[in-house]
Protein backbone atom coordinates (compact mmCIF):
# COMPACT_ATOMS: atom_id res chain seq x y z
CA UNK A 1 0.00 0.00 0.00
CA UNK A 2 1.26 3.49 -0.90
CA UNK A 3 2.22 5.31 2.30
CA UNK A 4 3.35 8.50 0.54
CA UNK A 5 2.13 11.65 2.25
CA UNK A 6 -0.37 13.30 -0.10
CA UNK A 7 1.61 16.53 0.21
CA UNK A 8 4.47 14.81 -1.60
CA UNK A 9 2.27 14.23 -4.66
CA UNK A 10 1.70 17.92 -5.35
CA UNK A 11 4.71 18.40 -7.61
CA UNK A 12 3.88 15.40 -9.78
CA UNK A 13 0.25 16.52 -10.05
CA UNK A 14 1.12 19.99 -11.28
CA UNK A 15 3.60 18.51 -13.73
CA UNK A 16 0.99 16.07 -15.00
CA UNK A 17 -1.79 18.64 -15.29
CA UNK A 18 0.26 21.79 -16.02
CA UNK A 19 -1.35 22.71 -19.33
CA UNK A 20 -4.86 21.69 -18.34
CA UNK A 21 -4.61 23.64 -15.08
CA UNK A 22 -3.30 26.73 -16.86
CA UNK A 23 -6.21 26.59 -19.30
CA UNK A 24 -8.70 26.13 -16.47
CA UNK A 25 -7.17 28.99 -14.44
CA UNK A 26 -7.56 31.33 -17.37
CA UNK A 27 -6.89 35.05 -17.23
CA UNK A 28 -9.45 36.22 -14.67
CA UNK A 29 -7.54 38.19 -12.06
CA UNK A 30 -9.78 37.73 -9.02
CA UNK A 31 -6.74 38.55 -6.86
CA UNK A 32 -6.34 42.07 -8.26
CA UNK A 33 -7.42 43.94 -5.11
CA UNK A 34 -4.97 41.95 -3.00
CA UNK A 35 -2.17 42.37 -5.54
CA UNK A 36 -2.80 46.11 -5.44
CA UNK A 37 -2.58 46.06 -1.62
CA UNK A 38 0.70 44.15 -1.93
CA UNK A 39 2.15 46.52 -4.52
CA UNK A 40 1.22 49.55 -2.45
CA UNK A 41 3.90 48.56 0.06
CA UNK A 42 6.80 48.21 -2.35
CA UNK A 43 8.66 50.76 -4.50
CA UNK A 44 8.21 51.21 -8.22
CA UNK A 45 10.29 48.87 -10.40
CA UNK A 46 10.76 46.37 -7.57
CA UNK A 47 12.17 42.86 -7.70
CA UNK A 48 9.47 40.32 -6.77
CA UNK A 49 9.86 36.58 -6.17
CA UNK A 50 6.81 34.46 -6.90
CA UNK A 51 6.89 31.02 -5.26
CA UNK A 52 4.68 28.64 -7.23
CA UNK A 53 4.48 31.01 -10.18
CA UNK A 54 2.95 28.53 -12.63
CA UNK A 55 2.83 29.79 -16.21
CA UNK A 56 3.16 33.41 -15.12
CA UNK A 57 -0.45 34.11 -16.05
CA UNK A 58 -2.35 35.93 -14.76
CA UNK A 59 -0.54 36.98 -11.55
CA UNK A 60 3.04 37.55 -12.70
CA UNK A 61 1.63 39.11 -15.87
CA UNK A 62 -0.10 41.74 -13.75
CA UNK A 63 3.03 42.42 -11.66
CA UNK A 64 5.11 42.81 -14.82
CA UNK A 65 2.51 45.13 -16.36
CA UNK A 66 2.87 47.36 -13.30
CA UNK A 67 6.58 47.75 -14.05
CA UNK A 68 8.07 45.19 -11.68
CA UNK A 69 10.62 42.46 -12.39
CA UNK A 70 9.60 38.91 -11.48
CA UNK A 71 11.65 35.89 -10.49
CA UNK A 72 9.32 32.90 -10.70
CA UNK A 73 10.02 29.61 -8.94
CA UNK A 74 7.99 26.49 -9.69
CA UNK A 75 8.63 22.76 -9.45
CA UNK A 76 6.85 22.04 -12.73
CA UNK A 77 9.20 22.26 -15.68
CA UNK A 78 6.20 22.52 -18.00
CA UNK A 79 4.87 25.51 -16.05
CA UNK A 80 8.26 27.22 -16.22
CA UNK A 81 8.53 26.48 -19.94
CA UNK A 82 5.22 28.27 -20.46
CA UNK A 83 6.32 31.18 -18.27
CA UNK A 84 9.53 31.58 -20.28
CA UNK A 85 7.55 31.65 -23.51
CA UNK A 86 5.05 34.11 -22.06
CA UNK A 87 7.60 36.47 -20.51
CA UNK A 88 11.12 35.82 -21.84
CA UNK A 89 12.57 38.94 -20.22
CA UNK A 90 11.84 37.72 -16.69
CA UNK A 91 13.68 35.10 -14.63
CA UNK A 92 12.03 31.67 -14.36
CA UNK A 93 13.53 28.85 -12.27
CA UNK A 94 12.56 25.17 -12.03
CA UNK A 95 12.97 24.41 -8.33
CA UNK A 96 11.15 23.14 -5.28
CA UNK A 97 10.32 26.23 -3.22
CA UNK A 98 11.18 24.35 -0.03
CA UNK A 99 14.86 24.06 -0.92
CA UNK A 100 15.31 27.13 -3.11
CA UNK A 101 18.29 29.31 -2.19
CA UNK A 102 18.00 32.86 -3.45
CA UNK A 103 21.10 34.68 -4.70
CA UNK A 104 19.54 38.07 -3.96
CA UNK A 105 16.89 39.73 -1.84
CA UNK A 106 13.58 41.08 -3.09
CA UNK A 107 11.21 43.93 -2.33
CA UNK A 108 8.21 41.61 -2.70
CA UNK A 109 7.60 37.93 -1.89
CA UNK A 110 4.49 36.14 -3.12
CA UNK A 111 3.29 32.60 -2.38
CA UNK A 112 -0.26 32.57 -3.70
CA UNK A 113 -2.17 29.29 -4.00
CA UNK A 114 1.09 27.39 -3.59
CA UNK A 115 2.20 27.70 0.04
CA UNK A 116 -0.99 25.98 1.25
CA UNK A 117 -0.08 22.80 -0.64
CA UNK A 118 2.89 22.26 1.71
CA UNK A 119 2.71 20.09 4.81
CA UNK A 120 2.50 21.93 8.14
CA UNK A 121 6.19 21.33 8.90
CA UNK A 122 7.22 22.49 5.43
CA UNK A 123 5.12 25.62 5.86
CA UNK A 124 6.90 26.37 9.14
CA UNK A 125 10.27 25.95 7.44
CA UNK A 126 9.28 28.30 4.60
CA UNK A 127 9.38 31.28 6.93
CA UNK A 128 13.16 31.03 6.96
CA UNK A 129 13.02 31.02 3.15
CA UNK A 130 10.93 34.16 3.25
CA UNK A 131 13.43 35.76 5.62
CA UNK A 132 16.37 34.83 3.40
CA UNK A 133 14.66 36.48 0.42
CA UNK A 134 13.70 39.63 2.30
CA UNK A 135 15.26 42.98 3.07
CA UNK A 136 13.99 45.72 5.33
CA UNK A 137 10.55 46.78 4.10
CA UNK A 138 9.91 43.72 1.92
CA UNK A 139 6.22 42.92 1.47
CA UNK A 140 5.17 39.27 1.88
CA UNK A 141 1.80 37.92 0.79
CA UNK A 142 0.56 34.34 0.92
CA UNK A 143 -2.74 32.48 0.97
CA UNK A 144 -3.54 29.88 3.62
CA UNK A 145 -6.47 27.94 4.98
CA UNK A 146 -8.85 29.60 7.43
CA UNK A 147 -7.76 27.46 10.38
CA UNK A 148 -5.40 24.64 11.34
CA UNK A 149 -5.96 21.38 9.53
CA UNK A 150 -5.48 19.33 6.38
CA UNK A 151 -7.89 18.84 3.50
CA UNK A 152 -7.94 16.85 0.29
CA UNK A 153 -9.40 18.48 -2.77
CA UNK A 154 -9.38 17.32 -6.37
CA UNK A 155 -7.43 18.22 -9.50
CA UNK A 156 -8.68 16.56 -12.70
CA UNK A 157 -9.60 13.43 -10.78
CA UNK A 158 -6.47 13.27 -8.64
CA UNK A 159 -6.35 13.97 -4.90
CA UNK A 160 -5.02 17.46 -4.16
CA UNK A 161 -3.54 18.17 -0.73
CA UNK A 162 -3.99 21.38 1.25
CA UNK A 163 -2.89 22.28 4.77
CA UNK A 164 -2.98 25.23 7.10
CA UNK A 165 -1.54 26.22 10.42
CA UNK A 166 -3.64 28.14 12.92
CA UNK A 167 -3.83 31.89 12.55
CA UNK A 168 -2.14 32.19 15.93
CA UNK A 169 0.82 30.15 14.69
CA UNK A 170 1.13 32.14 11.46
CA UNK A 171 1.23 35.32 13.53
CA UNK A 172 3.86 33.81 15.80
CA UNK A 173 6.04 32.65 12.89
CA UNK A 174 5.79 36.01 11.16
CA UNK A 175 6.76 37.81 14.37
CA UNK A 176 9.66 35.43 15.04
CA UNK A 177 11.02 36.12 11.56
CA UNK A 178 10.68 39.87 11.80
CA UNK A 179 7.51 40.42 9.79
CA UNK A 180 4.75 42.78 10.84
CA UNK A 181 1.22 41.70 9.89
CA UNK A 182 -0.45 44.42 7.83
CA UNK A 183 -3.72 42.76 6.87
CA UNK A 184 -5.44 39.39 7.18
CA UNK A 185 -8.82 38.45 5.76
CA UNK A 186 -10.30 35.03 6.44
CA UNK A 187 -12.25 33.51 3.55
CA UNK A 188 -12.47 36.82 1.73
CA UNK A 189 -15.82 36.84 -0.12
CA UNK A 190 -14.39 39.31 -2.64
CA UNK A 191 -11.53 36.93 -3.49
CA UNK A 192 -13.27 33.58 -4.04
CA UNK A 193 -13.08 32.73 -0.34
CA UNK A 194 -9.31 32.98 -0.02
CA UNK A 195 -7.67 33.53 3.34
CA UNK A 196 -4.89 36.03 2.69
CA UNK A 197 -1.95 37.32 4.73
CA UNK A 198 -0.08 40.51 3.95
CA UNK A 199 2.99 41.35 6.03
CA UNK A 200 6.07 43.54 5.88
CA UNK A 201 9.67 42.90 6.99
CA UNK A 202 10.62 45.20 9.83
HELIX and SHEET records of a PDB file:
HELIX    1   1 UNK A    6  UNK A    9  5                                   4    
HELIX    2   2 UNK A   10  UNK A   16  1                                   7    
HELIX    3   3 UNK A   18  UNK A   25  1                                   8    
HELIX    4   4 UNK A   32  UNK A   39  1                                   8    
HELIX    5   5 UNK A   59  UNK A   65  1                                   7    
HELIX    6   6 UNK A   77  UNK A   86  1                                  10    
HELIX    7   7 UNK A  115  UNK A  117  5                                   3    
HELIX    8   8 UNK A  120  UNK A  133  1                                  14    
HELIX    9   9 UNK A  167  UNK A  176  1                                  10    
SHEET    1   A 7 UNK A  91  UNK A  94  0                                        
SHEET    2   A 7 UNK A  69  UNK A  74  1                                        
SHEET    3   A 7 UNK A  47  UNK A  51  1                                        
SHEET    4   A 7 UNK A 106  UNK A 111  1                                        
SHEET    5   A 7 UNK A 134  UNK A 144  1                                        
SHEET    6   A 7 UNK A 194  UNK A 201 -1                                        
SHEET    7   A 7 UNK A 179  UNK A 188 -1                                        
SHEET    1   B 2 UNK A 149  UNK A 155  0                                        
SHEET    2   B 2 UNK A 158  UNK A 164 -1                                        
END                                                                             
